[in-house]
């Protein structure tokens, strides 16, 4: 049996008859950068997230960059975040000549450990970026408390967790700013790159709208140094269609995760833990696996896709050598990089495929 890690073609086939007319309407209008399709999507996604403002941008990476720019992060500032995340989180900080400061993660959820953050705050600290990794919201109450105590911006990296909640509140609306990615592999994925910034702050939203368009308002009058962070009209149209299915797709991911949990109970692998006050949307179903690399090869030999997010922590990446971190500084993160393995979890999976994956894992361990 073949079990792909992801099957975007199957998802597209199921909504093709809605996608193509939506894209054709944008093509006919030729309003391709921002425009009515993006404005409609922004209204829809703001209502979905439960926030006052949603600003479509060119990617999740640019969402982080624009958010940091809007909050005034720059040269000499420090931003605390996790070393166990995609590069863009810390990369956006470094691009502004600010300094990424890492704090280790919780061994159960892989999200940033709030207990590790407090000791990292200095007079140079400007912001905290908690990452809602693999579809689960990071522990936000202590992060918000720290932010309030020290006057820090709290910017949620919600690139992997759209629709996830903590205490009934959707991620991206808990902190001051939320940043989302619509890369095609995400739970809500576009037909290319795309991203979103959410906020309830009127002045901040206005500033972000200017920043995403080179800092101009009105045209050719530049009040800020911005960037070309506009969301394309075609992406807005596609995302409006897909948004109608997001909760349905997320529920299917949750059902798939529940089946994995049951089938892998008592096996040598450790299945994901979701905190009681969280609802995860399982962007990834990530296990901790003894003999991880051998298991991944065995799965591949038996037709099962898998992925490692992430094989090397950010603090040990060559591009961040100047930060002065060394092996052993963040032991939980470093261990996770040696043991994590993400299994297929996409909504198009069948129960039979999940059963086959679980059986294959059990057979590897004998």
N, C-alpha and C positions, 0 to 999 in steps of 0.2 A: 504493500500500500504506500502511496505517496502522500505526504502531509507537508505542504509548503508552509514556511514560516509566515507568509502573507500572500493573499490572493486578491490583488486590486482589480484584476479583470473580472472576477466573479461579482464583486461589488458594483462595478460599472455596468455590467450586463443587467443587473437587477433594476437600475434606475436610468438606463440609457434614454428611454423615451421621454424622460423629464429633463435630463441634462441637455440634450441637443437643442431643443427649442429655446431654452434659457440662454444658451451660448449664441444661438442664431440671432436672438433679439439684440444682444450686445453688438454683434457683428453688423447688423443692420443699422444700428444707431451710430456706430463708430465712435462711441464715447468709451474709450478703451483704458484710460488711466483715471482712477477714481470714477466719478460719474454716478448716475442713478442706481445702477446695480450694486455698487459698493455702499451707497447711502442706505438702500433698502436692507442690505445685509447687516449693516451696522445697527440699524434700529432693531432688527430681529434678534441679533446676538446679544444686544444690551438687555433686551427683555428676557432672553433665556438665562443670562448670567445673573440678572437681578441687579444691574448697575445703571447709573444715569448716563454714562458715556462709554461708547465703544469706538475706537479709532483703528480702522483697517490700515495695515502696513505691509511692507514687501516681504517680510519673513519673521519668524520668531526671533532670530538673531538680531534683526533690526528693531524689533519691539523692545528688546532689552537695551540696546544701544540708545534708542530714542528716549526710553524711560530714564536712563541714567543722565542723559543730556538735559532732560527737562527738569530734573531735580538738582542740577548744578554740580554733578560729580565731575571732577577734573583732576588735573595734575596735583600730586601730593596727597590726594584723598585716599582713604582705605575703604574697601567694601568687603564685608564678611560673607562668605558663601561656603559651599561644600566642594571638596575635591572629587566627589563621586557623582559626576554629572557629565552631560555633553559639554564639549569645549566652549560653546557659545556663551555660557553663563559667565565664566571667568574671562573669556576673550573680550567680551564687550567692555568689561572693567578696564582691562589692559589697553584697549584701543583708545581710551580716553586719558591715557597716561596716569590712571589711578592704579592702586595696588590691590590685587586680590589677596585677601587674608582668609585662609581656610580653617574650618572647624570640622571635626570628625563627625561621622554619621551614627545613627542608632543601629545596632546590630540586627534588630528585628525588621525595621521598615526601610532601612537604607537612606532615610531622609536625615537632614541635618539634625544633630543632637543639640537641643537648646541649652543643655547644661554645659556644652563646650563653647558656647558663643560668648558668654559674659566675660570670660578672661581675655578675649581677643579685642574687646572694645578699648580704643585709645582716643586721645583728643583728635586724632586724624580721621577717625571712623565717620563716614558720611551716610552709609546705608547698609542694610542687610538684605541679601537675596536668598530666601529659603526656596528650595526646589521641590516641587511636588512630583517626586520620582515614581515612574512606572504606573501612574494612575492614582496614587494615594496622596492626600494632602498632608504636608508636614505639620508638626505640632505648632500651631500658630499662637496660642495664647501667651506663652512665655516669650516668644519672639516679639509680639506686639508690645508686651510689657517692657522689654528691654529697649525697644524703639522709642517708646514714650519716655522712659526714664532718661535716655541719653539724647533725645531729640534727633533720632535717626529715621531716615526713610526706610520703609519696608516694601520691597518690590518682589512680588510673587512671580517666580518662574513656573508658570503653569502650562508649559509647552506640551507636557505629556498627560495632562489630567483634566481636560475640558469636560465639565459635567460632574466631576467629583465634588463631594461635599464634606464639610466638617461642622458638626452641630447644626446640620440642616442648611448651612450657608455654602453656596457654590464657591469653589476656588476662583481666585482672581478678583474677588470682591472683599476679601478679608483684610488685606493690607491696603496701603495707599494706592498702589498700582498693581495691575495684573498683566502678565505678558504671555501670549499664546502663540503657538505655531500651527500652521495648516499645511506643513510638509505632507506630501501624499500618503506617507505611512502612518500618520497620526489618526486618532479615533475620528476626528473631523478633518479630513485631508482634502486639499484642493487638487487642481490639475497642474501643479508646479509649486513654486514657493509662495507663501503668504503668511501673514501674521496679524496679531491684534493686540491692542492695549486697552485695558478697561480701567475706569476710575470713576469715583463719585465727585471728584473735585473739579468744579466748573473752570477755574482758572488754569488748572493743570491740563485739562482736556483741550482748552483753547491753545495753550502753548504747544501741546503735542501735535495738534493739527497743523500748526505753522512749521514746526520742526520737520514733519514728514515731507514737506514740500519745499525743501531748501531754505526754510526760514523766511519765506516771502508772504506778505499780506499787507496790501493787495499785491497783485502780480508785479514783479520786478522791483518791489520795495522790500528790502531785507532788514528785518529787525533782529534776527537771530542767525547764528550759524546752524543750519539744519542739514538735511541730507535728502537724497532721493529715495524716500521710504514709502512711496505711494503703493497702494494695492491696486492691481489691475481689475478692470471691469469684468473681464471674463472670469476671474477668480471669484469675485463677488457673486456672480450669477450661479456658478457651480456650488459655492458654499451655501447659498440660500436654499438650493434644492437639497443638499446633503443634510443641512441642519434639521430638516423635518424628520430625518431618520436617526439622528444621533442618539436619542434616548433608547430607541429600539435596539440599535447596534450595541450600545453600552450594556443594556440588560442581557443581551446574548453573550457578551464577554463575561459578565458576572456569572451567568449560568455555566459557561465553559469552565471558569475558574472553580466553581463549586464542584463540578464533576471531577476535575483534576484533584482537588483536595481530597475527595472521597477515595479515588482510585489509588492515590499515592500515600494515603495514610498508612503509617507503619513501615514505609520503605526507608532506605538509607538517606533519601533526599529530604531537605527541609522545605516545606511549601511556604508561600507568602503569608505573613500575618497582617491583618487589617485591624487597626485600632477601633475600639468600640464606637467612638463618636465619629468615625469616618465611613463614608461610602466610596469605595474605590471603583474606578472605571477600567482597571486592568489594561492600561496601554501595553504593558508587558506582564506576563505571568513568569516571574523570576524565582527559580529555586536555588538553594545552596546545595551543591552536589560534590560529594567526595569523588576524587578522580575525574574532575570536571572535563578536562580535555579528552580523556579517553572516552567518556560518555558521549561527548559531542561527536567524536569520530564514529562511534558505534551507531548513534542515531542517524548520521548521514549515510552510513553504509546500508541502513534499513529504510531509507527514503524519507526520513523525518528531518525537517528543517529546524534550526535553532540558531541562537545568536548570543554573543557575549556583550553585555552592556554593564561595565566597561572593562577592557582587559588591562588598562594601565591608568592609575589615578592622575588627576591633573597636576598634583604637586610634584610628580616625578616625570612629567613631560619635559622634553628638552627646551621647549619655548618658555617654560616657567622656571628654568634653572636659576635665573637671576634672583628669584624670590628667596633662595637659600634653604629650601626644605630638603629633607633627606629621607631615605627609607627608614621606616619605623616611627615617623612623626605622627602618622594617622593609622594606627594598627587595624582599626575596624574596617576602614576603607580598603586598606591593602589586602586584608584577608578576603573581603568581598570580591575584589578583582580577581582573586585566584579561584573562587568557588561559584560565582553566579553563572547561571545559564537560563536564558529566556526560551520558553517553549511556545509553539504556535497557540495563539489565543483569539485570533480574528473571528468576527461574527459568522463567517461563512463555513467554519469548521462543522463537521458532523460529529455526533456522539461517538460513532464508530471510529472516526479518526482519532479522537481524544483517547478512547480506550486502547487503540493501537499504540499511541505514544506512551501511555502509562505502562502497558504490557512490555514494550520494548525497553523502557527504563528498568523495570523490575528484572527483565531477563539479563541485562548487562551486569547487574549486581549478583545474579545467581540466586 
